[in-house]
Amino acid sequence: MMASAGYAVEGARTGTRTFINLDQDDSQSWTEAWFSYDALGRLDTQDVLYDDGSRIFYNYDQAGTEAFAVSAILYNSAGVAYQQVTTWDDGSTTYAMI
């Protein structure tokens, strides 16, 4: 029995890649997980859609050019963003209601 299936999409000109993981037999707490990589193979974004309709979108500073390491936006089951969680380069984390 296969718990999930993965699919890859490659950017024809940019060298970027997106990997989509689907929970085909409903054995996970999520239905889809999307992972996008830049042309150098570094994780850029991650988008996880959960069974209850909620979602978390992660944005990684893979190039190390921003003041944050990762920023996540949390969405409720109605698709409304309600919180941003940011982990900064110094290791601290902030939580902001949207």
Order of alpha helices (4+ residues) and beta strands (2+ residues): beta-beta-beta-beta-beta-beta-beta-beta
